[in-house]
Protein backbone atom coordinates (compact mmCIF):
# COMPACT_ATOMS: atom_id res chain seq x y z
CA UNK A 1 0.00 0.00 0.00
CA UNK A 2 1.42 3.41 -0.98
CA UNK A 3 0.80 6.86 0.39
CA UNK A 4 -1.54 7.86 -2.46
CA UNK A 5 -3.93 4.98 -1.80
CA UNK A 6 -3.98 5.63 1.96
CA UNK A 7 -4.85 9.31 1.42
CA UNK A 8 -7.59 8.47 -1.09
CA UNK A 9 -9.18 5.91 1.23
CA UNK A 10 -9.05 8.27 4.18
CA UNK A 11 -10.60 11.13 2.21
CA UNK A 12 -13.44 8.82 1.19
CA UNK A 13 -13.99 7.68 4.80
CA UNK A 14 -14.15 11.29 6.00
CA UNK A 15 -16.28 12.44 3.10
CA UNK A 16 -13.69 15.13 2.33
CA UNK A 17 -12.49 16.51 -0.99
CA UNK A 18 -9.03 17.06 -2.40
CA UNK A 19 -9.48 20.82 -2.11
CA UNK A 20 -10.08 20.41 1.65
CA UNK A 21 -6.83 18.50 1.99
CA UNK A 22 -5.03 21.09 -0.14
CA UNK A 23 -6.26 23.88 2.12
CA UNK A 24 -5.12 22.00 5.23
CA UNK A 25 -1.69 21.35 3.74
CA UNK A 26 -1.45 24.95 2.42
CA UNK A 27 -0.76 23.85 -1.16
CA UNK A 28 -2.70 24.03 -4.40
CA UNK A 29 -5.46 21.57 -5.27
CA UNK A 30 -3.67 20.67 -8.51
CA UNK A 31 -0.58 19.63 -6.54
CA UNK A 32 -2.65 17.26 -4.37
CA UNK A 33 -4.33 15.91 -7.51
CA UNK A 34 -0.96 15.18 -9.14
CA UNK A 35 0.28 13.45 -5.99
CA UNK A 36 -2.80 11.23 -5.74
CA UNK A 37 -2.67 10.30 -9.43
CA UNK A 38 1.07 9.51 -9.09
CA UNK A 39 2.06 12.15 -11.63
CA UNK A 40 4.37 13.61 -9.00
CA UNK A 41 6.68 11.72 -6.67
CA UNK A 42 5.79 12.28 -2.98
CA UNK A 43 8.17 14.83 -1.43
CA UNK A 44 10.95 13.60 0.83
CA UNK A 45 9.68 13.47 4.45
CA UNK A 46 12.80 15.10 5.92
CA UNK A 47 12.45 18.17 3.70
CA UNK A 48 8.81 19.12 4.18
CA UNK A 49 6.04 19.66 6.70
CA UNK A 50 3.25 18.56 4.35
CA UNK A 51 2.83 15.09 5.88
CA UNK A 52 2.26 16.47 9.38
CA UNK A 53 -0.39 18.84 8.06
CA UNK A 54 -2.13 16.12 6.03
CA UNK A 55 -1.97 13.55 8.83
CA UNK A 56 -3.57 16.04 11.22
CA UNK A 57 -6.42 16.70 8.76
CA UNK A 58 -6.90 12.97 8.00
CA UNK A 59 -6.70 11.94 11.68
CA UNK A 60 -3.78 9.59 11.03
CA UNK A 61 -0.65 8.87 13.11
CA UNK A 62 1.86 11.64 12.47
CA UNK A 63 4.53 9.35 10.99
CA UNK A 64 2.36 6.95 8.94
CA UNK A 65 2.24 9.03 5.76
CA UNK A 66 5.92 9.98 5.94
CA UNK A 67 7.01 6.32 6.27
CA UNK A 68 4.87 5.27 3.30
CA UNK A 69 6.14 8.19 1.23
CA UNK A 70 9.75 7.38 2.03
CA UNK A 71 9.28 3.75 0.94
CA UNK A 72 7.51 4.80 -2.28
CA UNK A 73 10.28 7.29 -3.11
CA UNK A 74 13.01 4.70 -2.64
CA UNK A 75 11.33 2.23 -4.96
CA UNK A 76 10.65 4.87 -7.61
CA UNK A 77 14.18 6.26 -7.51
CA UNK A 78 15.64 2.76 -7.90
CA UNK A 79 13.67 2.29 -11.11
CA UNK A 80 14.64 5.69 -12.49
CA UNK A 81 18.36 5.63 -11.66
CA UNK A 82 19.64 4.25 -14.96
CA UNK A 83 21.83 5.67 -17.72
CA UNK A 84 24.30 8.54 -17.76
CA UNK A 85 23.23 11.94 -16.39
CA UNK A 86 22.04 14.45 -18.96
CA UNK A 87 23.81 17.83 -19.27
CA UNK A 88 22.25 20.87 -17.68
CA UNK A 89 19.70 22.77 -19.71
CA UNK A 90 21.22 25.69 -21.60
CA UNK A 91 19.17 28.23 -19.61
CA UNK A 92 20.30 26.70 -16.31
CA UNK A 93 23.96 26.80 -17.29
CA UNK A 94 23.70 30.40 -18.50
CA UNK A 95 22.13 31.54 -15.23
CA UNK A 96 24.83 29.81 -13.18
CA UNK A 97 27.59 31.37 -15.32
CA UNK A 98 25.94 34.78 -15.12
CA UNK A 99 26.20 34.62 -11.32
CA UNK A 100 29.94 33.88 -11.49
CA UNK A 101 32.21 36.81 -10.62
CA UNK A 102 33.19 38.70 -13.82
CA UNK A 103 36.93 38.07 -13.65
CA UNK A 104 36.41 34.30 -13.48
CA UNK A 105 33.39 33.79 -15.76
CA UNK A 106 35.29 33.44 -19.04
CA UNK A 107 37.65 30.81 -17.66
CA UNK A 108 34.84 28.81 -16.03
CA UNK A 109 32.69 29.02 -19.15
CA UNK A 110 35.49 27.52 -21.24
CA UNK A 111 35.75 24.55 -18.87
CA UNK A 112 31.97 24.06 -18.82
CA UNK A 113 31.83 24.02 -22.61
CA UNK A 114 34.84 21.72 -22.96
CA UNK A 115 33.47 19.24 -20.41
CA UNK A 116 29.65 19.47 -20.50
CA UNK A 117 28.34 18.50 -17.07
CA UNK A 118 31.84 17.44 -16.06
CA UNK A 119 33.30 17.42 -12.57
CA UNK A 120 33.61 21.22 -12.24
CA UNK A 121 30.11 21.96 -13.52
CA UNK A 122 28.56 19.34 -11.23
CA UNK A 123 30.59 20.59 -8.27
CA UNK A 124 29.57 24.22 -8.73
CA UNK A 125 25.92 23.39 -9.41
CA UNK A 126 25.72 21.07 -6.41
CA UNK A 127 27.20 23.66 -4.05
CA UNK A 128 24.84 26.39 -5.24
CA UNK A 129 21.90 23.99 -4.96
CA UNK A 130 22.90 22.91 -1.43
CA UNK A 131 23.13 26.48 -0.16
CA UNK A 132 19.83 27.64 -1.68
CA UNK A 133 18.03 24.47 -0.54
CA UNK A 134 19.19 25.09 3.00
CA UNK A 135 17.69 28.57 2.93
CA UNK A 136 14.43 27.35 1.39
CA UNK A 137 14.07 24.59 3.97
CA UNK A 138 14.70 26.97 6.86
CA UNK A 139 12.16 29.47 5.51
CA UNK A 140 9.44 26.97 4.54
CA UNK A 141 7.57 27.70 7.78
CA UNK A 142 7.89 31.48 7.38
CA UNK A 143 4.76 32.96 5.81
CA UNK A 144 6.36 36.40 5.42
CA UNK A 145 9.35 34.95 3.51
CA UNK A 146 7.11 32.85 1.26
CA UNK A 147 4.86 35.84 0.54
CA UNK A 148 7.93 37.96 -0.28
CA UNK A 149 9.37 35.45 -2.76
CA UNK A 150 5.91 34.75 -4.19
CA UNK A 151 5.46 38.45 -5.00
CA UNK A 152 8.90 38.59 -6.59
CA UNK A 153 8.13 35.76 -9.04
CA UNK A 154 4.41 36.50 -9.46
CA UNK A 155 2.90 33.49 -7.65
CA UNK A 156 0.34 32.96 -4.89
CA UNK A 157 1.28 31.82 -1.38
CA UNK A 158 -0.07 28.29 -1.98
CA UNK A 159 1.73 28.07 -5.32
CA UNK A 160 4.92 29.20 -3.64
CA UNK A 161 4.68 26.43 -1.05
CA UNK A 162 4.28 23.89 -3.86
CA UNK A 163 7.31 25.33 -5.69
CA UNK A 164 9.41 25.09 -2.51
CA UNK A 165 8.33 21.49 -1.87
CA UNK A 166 9.24 20.48 -5.41
CA UNK A 167 12.52 22.41 -5.30
CA UNK A 168 13.59 20.66 -2.08
CA UNK A 169 13.11 17.33 -3.87
CA UNK A 170 15.14 18.19 -6.94
CA UNK A 171 18.79 17.26 -7.44
CA UNK A 172 21.69 18.38 -9.60
CA UNK A 173 20.59 16.01 -12.39
CA UNK A 174 17.03 17.36 -12.57
CA UNK A 175 17.46 21.07 -11.96
CA UNK A 176 14.81 22.88 -13.99
CA UNK A 177 14.61 26.39 -15.41
CA UNK A 178 11.78 27.15 -12.96
CA UNK A 179 13.99 26.04 -10.06
CA UNK A 180 16.66 28.45 -11.19
CA UNK A 181 14.45 31.47 -11.72
CA UNK A 182 12.43 30.85 -8.53
CA UNK A 183 15.39 30.28 -6.20
CA UNK A 184 18.94 30.40 -7.58
CA UNK A 185 18.40 33.68 -9.41
CA UNK A 186 16.82 35.72 -6.57
CA UNK A 187 18.81 34.18 -3.70
CA UNK A 188 22.35 34.11 -5.13
CA UNK A 189 24.15 37.39 -5.69
CA UNK A 190 27.40 35.89 -6.94
CA UNK A 191 29.83 33.02 -6.56
CA UNK A 192 33.54 32.55 -7.02
CA UNK A 193 35.84 29.53 -7.18
CA UNK A 194 39.58 29.00 -6.85
CA UNK A 195 40.37 26.62 -9.70
CA UNK A 196 43.54 25.52 -7.95
CA UNK A 197 41.97 24.41 -4.66
CA UNK A 198 38.26 24.32 -5.70
CA UNK A 199 37.41 26.51 -2.71
CA UNK A 200 34.10 28.31 -3.34
CA UNK A 201 32.55 31.47 -1.93
CA UNK A 202 28.82 32.06 -2.38
CA UNK A 203 27.26 35.44 -1.60
CA UNK A 204 23.51 35.38 -0.98
CA UNK A 205 20.91 38.11 -1.37
CA UNK A 206 20.84 40.29 1.75
CA UNK A 207 17.11 40.79 1.30
CA UNK A 208 16.17 37.10 1.14
CA UNK A 209 19.00 35.39 2.99
CA UNK A 210 20.83 37.76 5.36
CA UNK A 211 24.11 36.50 6.77
CA UNK A 212 27.75 36.01 5.94
CA UNK A 213 28.98 34.61 2.62
CA UNK A 214 29.15 30.81 2.48
CA UNK A 215 32.59 29.34 1.97
CA UNK A 216 33.53 25.79 0.98
CA UNK A 217 37.13 24.66 1.04
CA UNK A 218 38.93 21.43 0.22
CA UNK A 219 42.06 21.17 2.34
CA UNK A 220 44.29 18.17 2.96
CA UNK A 221 44.91 17.65 6.68
CA UNK A 222 46.86 15.16 8.74
CA UNK A 223 44.84 12.64 10.72
CA UNK A 224 45.00 13.45 14.42
CA UNK A 225 47.03 10.86 16.27
CA UNK A 226 45.60 9.46 19.49
CA UNK A 227 47.20 10.88 22.63
CA UNK A 228 49.30 8.32 24.46
CA UNK A 229 48.83 8.68 28.20
CA UNK A 230 51.87 9.06 30.46
CA UNK A 231 52.63 6.13 32.81
CA UNK A 232 52.26 8.46 35.78
CA UNK A 233 48.86 9.57 34.52
CA UNK A 234 47.72 5.95 34.24
CA UNK A 235 48.80 5.29 37.85
CA UNK A 236 47.06 8.50 38.89
CA UNK A 237 43.79 7.22 37.39
CA UNK A 238 44.15 3.82 39.06
CA UNK A 239 44.72 5.41 42.49
CA UNK A 240 41.18 6.39 43.48
CA UNK A 241 42.46 8.34 46.49
CA UNK A 242 44.07 10.76 44.02
CA UNK A 243 41.65 10.78 41.08
CA UNK A 244 38.40 9.48 42.55
CA UNK A 245 36.40 12.72 42.22
CA UNK A 246 37.92 13.99 38.94
CA UNK A 247 35.36 14.81 36.25
CA UNK A 248 35.68 14.04 32.53
CA UNK A 249 36.81 17.55 31.52
CA UNK A 250 39.54 17.57 34.17
CA UNK A 251 40.81 14.11 33.17
CA UNK A 252 40.92 15.13 29.49
CA UNK A 253 42.91 18.27 30.35
CA UNK A 254 45.43 16.35 32.48
CA UNK A 255 45.82 13.70 29.78
CA UNK A 256 46.80 16.34 27.18
CA UNK A 257 49.64 17.83 29.24
CA UNK A 258 53.08 17.47 27.59
CA UNK A 259 56.45 17.36 29.35
CA UNK A 260 59.24 17.17 26.70
CA UNK A 261 60.80 13.94 27.89
CA UNK A 262 60.09 14.33 31.62
CA UNK A 263 57.98 11.68 33.37
CA UNK A 264 55.59 13.16 35.96
CA UNK A 265 54.46 11.12 38.95
CA UNK A 266 50.85 10.46 40.01
CA UNK A 267 51.33 13.08 42.75
CA UNK A 268 52.08 15.69 40.09
CA UNK A 269 48.71 15.07 38.44
CA UNK A 270 46.97 15.27 41.79
CA UNK A 271 48.56 18.65 42.53
CA UNK A 272 47.77 19.87 39.02
CA UNK A 273 44.16 18.85 39.58
CA UNK A 274 44.02 20.93 42.78
CA UNK A 275 45.52 23.91 40.96
CA UNK A 276 42.93 23.51 38.27
CA UNK A 277 40.16 23.61 40.86
CA UNK A 278 41.49 26.51 42.92
CA UNK A 279 39.11 29.47 42.32
CA UNK A 280 41.99 31.88 42.91
CA UNK A 281 43.58 30.64 39.69
CA UNK A 282 40.49 31.36 37.59
CA UNK A 283 38.67 34.64 37.90
CA UNK A 284 36.88 37.02 35.58
CA UNK A 285 39.19 39.16 33.49
CA UNK A 286 39.56 42.73 34.77
CA UNK A 287 39.32 45.73 32.44
CA UNK A 288 42.62 47.55 31.94
CA UNK A 289 43.24 50.93 30.43
CA UNK A 290 44.54 50.88 26.89
CA UNK A 291 48.32 50.65 26.77
CA UNK A 292 48.70 49.54 30.43
CA UNK A 293 51.54 47.05 30.85
CA UNK A 294 51.55 44.25 33.40
CA UNK A 295 54.76 42.91 34.96
CA UNK A 296 55.88 39.77 33.18
CA UNK A 297 54.63 40.97 29.82
CA UNK A 298 51.27 39.16 29.92
CA UNK A 299 47.74 40.36 30.57
CA UNK A 300 46.26 38.22 33.38
CA UNK A 301 42.71 38.76 32.19
CA UNK A 302 43.57 37.60 28.69
CA UNK A 303 45.50 34.61 29.97
CA UNK A 304 42.64 33.49 32.17
CA UNK A 305 40.14 33.94 29.34
CA UNK A 306 42.33 31.96 26.95
CA UNK A 307 42.79 29.18 29.51
CA UNK A 308 39.03 29.03 30.03
CA UNK A 309 38.57 28.59 26.29
CA UNK A 310 41.08 25.75 26.15
CA UNK A 311 39.82 23.88 29.16
CA UNK A 312 36.12 24.52 28.62
CA UNK A 313 35.62 23.92 32.30
CA UNK A 314 32.13 25.17 33.02
CA UNK A 315 31.48 25.81 36.68
CA UNK A 316 34.31 23.67 38.06
CA UNK A 317 34.99 26.18 40.82
CA UNK A 318 31.32 25.81 41.80
CA UNK A 319 31.96 22.14 42.51
CA UNK A 320 34.70 22.87 45.08
CA UNK A 321 33.92 22.33 48.76
CA UNK A 322 33.12 25.60 50.48
CA UNK A 323 35.62 24.90 53.26
CA UNK A 324 38.42 24.43 50.71
CA UNK A 325 37.66 27.79 49.15
CA UNK A 326 37.60 29.53 52.53
CA UNK A 327 40.96 28.00 53.47
CA UNK A 328 42.43 29.20 50.19
CA UNK A 329 41.14 32.72 50.80
CA UNK A 330 42.52 32.71 54.36
CA UNK A 331 45.96 31.60 53.13
CA UNK A 332 45.93 34.32 50.49
CA UNK A 333 44.84 36.95 53.05
CA UNK A 334 47.48 35.74 55.54
CA UNK A 335 50.25 35.91 52.98
CA UNK A 336 49.13 39.38 52.00
CA UNK A 337 49.14 40.50 55.65
CA UNK A 338 52.61 39.06 56.20
CA UNK A 339 53.94 40.91 53.20
CA UNK A 340 52.39 44.14 54.53
CA UNK A 341 53.99 43.77 57.99
CA UNK A 342 57.43 43.04 56.55
CA UNK A 343 57.21 46.10 54.32
CA UNK A 344 56.21 48.28 57.29
CA UNK A 345 59.13 46.89 59.31
CA UNK A 346 61.53 47.85 56.53
CA UNK A 347 60.16 51.40 56.56
Secondary structure, 3 states (H helix, E strand, C coil): CCHHHHHHHHHHHHCCCHHHHHHHHCCCHHHHHHHHCCCCCCCCHHHCCHHHHHHHHHCCCCCHHHHHHHHHHHHHHHHHCCCCCCCCCHHHHHHHHHCECHHHHHHHHHHHHHCCCCHHHHHHHHHHHHHHHHHHHHHCCCHHHHHHHHHHHCCCHHHHHHHHHHHHHCCCCCCCHHHHHHHHHHHEEEEEECCCCCCEEEEECCCCCCCCCEEECCCCCCCCCCCCCCHHHHHHHHCHHHHCCCCHHHHHHHHCCCCCCCCCCHHHHHHHHHHHHCHHHCCCCCCCCCCCCCCCCCCHHHHHHHHHHHHCCCCHHHHCCHHHHHHHHHHHHHHHHHHHHHHHHHC
